[in-house]
Amino acid sequence: MTRLNLVLLLAVLASALYLVRVQYESRRLYVEVERAEAEMRRLLVENERLQVERRAQATPARVERVAREQLQMRAATPAITQYVTLKGASK
């Protein structure tokens, strides 16, 4: 009978240790999921901020100003337009 008690005691101890390990792993994974969700929320906010910034950068007035000031571009007029024709081409 004592051998059975010893086996049962070892089984109880093993299951208790296994339960502690599983609970620890469960808590660790829960914390990891929470961190991942917080990072996801942070990235969503950052993405929205960048989208707003991109829309602000792409306004027609800003694009025209940058083209004029930084790239020294100007609007095409008939005075500066050159037309190229292909010799022998029929109209």
PAVEXLUM-899769 format. One record per residue: residue in one letter; x, y, z negated of N, C-alpha, C in turn; residue number from 1. Coordinates in nm, 2 decimals. Layout:
<rs>
("A" (X Y Z) (X Y Z) (X Y Z) NUM)
...
</rs>
This chain:
<rs>
("M" (0.08 -0.12 0.00) (0.00 0.00 0.00) (0.09 0.13 0.00) 1)
("T" (0.20 0.13 -0.06) (0.28 0.25 -0.07) (0.34 0.28 0.07) 2)
("R" (0.37 0.17 0.15) (0.42 0.20 0.28) (0.32 0.27 0.37) 3)
("L" (0.19 0.23 0.35) (0.08 0.30 0.42) (0.07 0.45 0.38) 4)
("N" (0.08 0.47 0.25) (0.08 0.61 0.20) (0.19 0.69 0.25) 5)
("L" (0.31 0.63 0.26) (0.43 0.70 0.31) (0.41 0.74 0.46) 6)
("V" (0.35 0.64 0.54) (0.33 0.67 0.68) (0.22 0.78 0.69) 7)
("L" (0.12 0.77 0.61) (0.01 0.87 0.62) (0.07 1.01 0.58) 8)
("L" (0.15 1.01 0.48) (0.22 1.14 0.44) (0.30 1.20 0.55) 9)
("L" (0.38 1.11 0.61) (0.46 1.16 0.72) (0.37 1.21 0.84) 10)
("A" (0.26 1.14 0.87) (0.17 1.19 0.97) (0.11 1.32 0.94) 11)
("V" (0.07 1.34 0.81) (0.02 1.47 0.77) (0.12 1.58 0.78) 12)
("L" (0.24 1.55 0.74) (0.35 1.65 0.75) (0.38 1.69 0.89) 13)
("A" (0.39 1.59 0.98) (0.41 1.61 1.12) (0.30 1.69 1.18) 14)
("S" (0.18 1.66 1.15) (0.07 1.74 1.21) (0.07 1.88 1.16) 15)
("A" (0.10 1.90 1.03) (0.11 2.03 0.97) (0.22 2.12 1.04) 16)
("L" (0.33 2.06 1.06) (0.44 2.13 1.13) (0.40 2.16 1.27) 17)
("Y" (0.34 2.07 1.34) (0.30 2.09 1.47) (0.19 2.20 1.48) 18)
("L" (0.10 2.21 1.38) (0.00 2.31 1.38) (0.07 2.45 1.36) 19)
("V" (0.17 2.45 1.27) (0.24 2.58 1.25) (0.31 2.63 1.37) 20)
("R" (0.37 2.53 1.44) (0.44 2.57 1.57) (0.34 2.61 1.67) 21)
("V" (0.23 2.55 1.69) (0.13 2.59 1.79) (0.07 2.72 1.75) 22)
("Q" (0.04 2.75 1.63) (-0.01 2.88 1.59) (0.09 2.99 1.62) 23)
("Y" (0.22 2.97 1.59) (0.33 3.06 1.62) (0.34 3.09 1.77) 24)
("E" (0.33 2.99 1.85) (0.34 3.00 1.99) (0.22 3.08 2.04) 25)
("S" (0.10 3.05 1.99) (-0.02 3.12 2.03) (-0.01 3.27 2.00) 26)
("R" (0.04 3.30 1.88) (0.06 3.45 1.84) (0.16 3.51 1.93) 27)
("R" (0.27 3.44 1.96) (0.37 3.50 2.05) (0.32 3.52 2.19) 28)
("L" (0.24 3.43 2.24) (0.18 3.45 2.37) (0.08 3.56 2.37) 29)
("Y" (0.00 3.57 2.27) (-0.10 3.68 2.26) (-0.03 3.82 2.26) 30)
("V" (0.08 3.83 2.18) (0.16 3.96 2.18) (0.22 3.98 2.32) 31)
("E" (0.26 3.88 2.39) (0.32 3.90 2.53) (0.21 3.94 2.62) 32)
("V" (0.09 3.89 2.61) (-0.02 3.93 2.70) (-0.06 4.07 2.67) 33)
("E" (-0.06 4.11 2.54) (-0.09 4.25 2.51) (0.01 4.35 2.56) 34)
("R" (0.14 4.31 2.56) (0.24 4.40 2.61) (0.23 4.41 2.77) 35)
("A" (0.19 4.30 2.83) (0.18 4.30 2.98) (0.06 4.38 3.01) 36)
("E" (-0.05 4.38 2.94) (-0.17 4.46 2.97) (-0.13 4.61 2.94) 37)
("A" (-0.06 4.64 2.84) (-0.02 4.78 2.82) (0.07 4.83 2.93) 38)
("E" (0.16 4.75 2.98) (0.24 4.78 3.09) (0.16 4.80 3.22) 39)
("M" (0.06 4.72 3.24) (-0.03 4.73 3.35) (-0.10 4.86 3.35) 40)
("R" (-0.15 4.90 3.23) (-0.22 5.03 3.21) (-0.13 5.14 3.24) 41)
("R" (-0.01 5.14 3.19) (0.09 5.24 3.22) (0.12 5.25 3.37) 42)
("L" (0.14 5.14 3.43) (0.16 5.14 3.58) (0.04 5.20 3.66) 43)
("L" (-0.08 5.17 3.61) (-0.20 5.22 3.68) (-0.20 5.37 3.67) 44)
("V" (-0.17 5.42 3.55) (-0.17 5.57 3.53) (-0.06 5.63 3.61) 45)
("E" (0.06 5.57 3.62) (0.17 5.62 3.70) (0.13 5.62 3.85) 46)
("N" (0.06 5.51 3.89) (0.02 5.50 4.03) (-0.08 5.61 4.06) 47)
("E" (-0.17 5.64 3.98) (-0.27 5.74 4.00) (-0.20 5.88 4.01) 48)
("R" (-0.11 5.90 3.92) (-0.03 6.03 3.92) (0.04 6.05 4.05) 49)
("L" (0.10 5.94 4.10) (0.18 5.95 4.22) (0.09 5.97 4.34) 50)
("Q" (-0.03 5.91 4.34) (-0.13 5.93 4.45) (-0.17 6.07 4.45) 51)
("V" (-0.20 6.13 4.34) (-0.24 6.27 4.33) (-0.13 6.36 4.38) 52)
("E" (0.00 6.33 4.34) (0.11 6.41 4.39) (0.13 6.39 4.54) 53)
("R" (0.11 6.27 4.59) (0.12 6.25 4.74) (0.02 6.33 4.81) 54)
("R" (-0.11 6.33 4.76) (-0.21 6.40 4.83) (-0.18 6.55 4.83) 55)
("A" (-0.12 6.60 4.72) (-0.08 6.74 4.71) (0.03 6.78 4.80) 56)
("Q" (0.12 6.68 4.82) (0.24 6.71 4.91) (0.20 6.70 5.06) 57)
("A" (0.09 6.64 5.09) (0.05 6.62 5.23) (-0.06 6.72 5.28) 58)
("T" (-0.08 6.82 5.21) (-0.18 6.92 5.25) (-0.13 6.99 5.38) 59)
("P" (-0.21 7.02 5.48) (-0.17 7.08 5.60) (-0.09 7.21 5.59) 60)
("A" (-0.13 7.29 5.49) (-0.06 7.42 5.47) (0.08 7.39 5.42) 61)
("R" (0.10 7.29 5.33) (0.23 7.26 5.28) (0.32 7.20 5.39) 62)
("V" (0.26 7.11 5.47) (0.34 7.05 5.58) (0.39 7.16 5.68) 63)
("E" (0.30 7.25 5.71) (0.33 7.36 5.81) (0.44 7.44 5.75) 64)
("R" (0.43 7.48 5.62) (0.53 7.56 5.56) (0.67 7.50 5.55) 65)
("V" (0.67 7.37 5.52) (0.80 7.29 5.51) (0.86 7.28 5.65) 66)
("A" (0.77 7.26 5.75) (0.82 7.25 5.89) (0.88 7.38 5.94) 67)
("R" (0.82 7.49 5.90) (0.87 7.62 5.94) (0.99 7.66 5.86) 68)
("E" (0.99 7.64 5.73) (1.10 7.69 5.65) (1.22 7.60 5.65) 69)
("Q" (1.20 7.47 5.63) (1.32 7.38 5.61) (1.36 7.32 5.75) 70)
("L" (1.27 7.30 5.84) (1.31 7.24 5.96) (1.32 7.34 6.08) 71)
("Q" (1.29 7.47 6.05) (1.30 7.57 6.15) (1.21 7.54 6.27) 72)
("M" (1.10 7.48 6.25) (1.01 7.45 6.36) (0.91 7.56 6.38) 73)
("R" (0.86 7.57 6.50) (0.76 7.67 6.53) (0.65 7.61 6.62) 74)
("A" (0.54 7.68 6.62) (0.43 7.63 6.70) (0.46 7.64 6.85) 75)
("A" (0.42 7.54 6.93) (0.44 7.54 7.07) (0.36 7.65 7.14) 76)
("T" (0.42 7.73 7.22) (0.35 7.83 7.30) (0.38 7.81 7.45) 77)
("P" (0.30 7.86 7.54) (0.34 7.84 7.68) (0.48 7.90 7.72) 78)
("A" (0.52 8.00 7.64) (0.65 8.07 7.67) (0.77 7.97 7.64) 79)
("I" (0.75 7.88 7.55) (0.86 7.79 7.51) (0.84 7.65 7.56) 80)
("T" (0.73 7.63 7.63) (0.70 7.49 7.67) (0.76 7.46 7.80) 81)
("Q" (0.82 7.35 7.82) (0.88 7.31 7.94) (0.80 7.19 8.00) 82)
("Y" (0.76 7.20 8.12) (0.68 7.09 8.18) (0.78 7.01 8.27) 83)
("V" (0.77 6.88 8.27) (0.85 6.80 8.34) (0.76 6.73 8.44) 84)
("T" (0.80 6.73 8.57) (0.73 6.66 8.67) (0.82 6.55 8.74) 85)
("L" (0.76 6.45 8.78) (0.83 6.34 8.85) (0.82 6.37 9.00) 86)
("K" (0.94 6.37 9.06) (0.94 6.39 9.21) (0.87 6.28 9.28) 87)
("G" (0.79 6.30 9.38) (0.73 6.20 9.46) (0.60 6.15 9.39) 88)
("A" (0.57 6.20 9.28) (0.44 6.15 9.21) (0.32 6.22 9.27) 89)
("S" (0.22 6.14 9.29) (0.10 6.20 9.35) (0.01 6.24 9.24) 90)
("K" (-0.07 6.35 9.26) (-0.16 6.40 9.16) (-0.30 6.35 9.18) 91)
</rs>
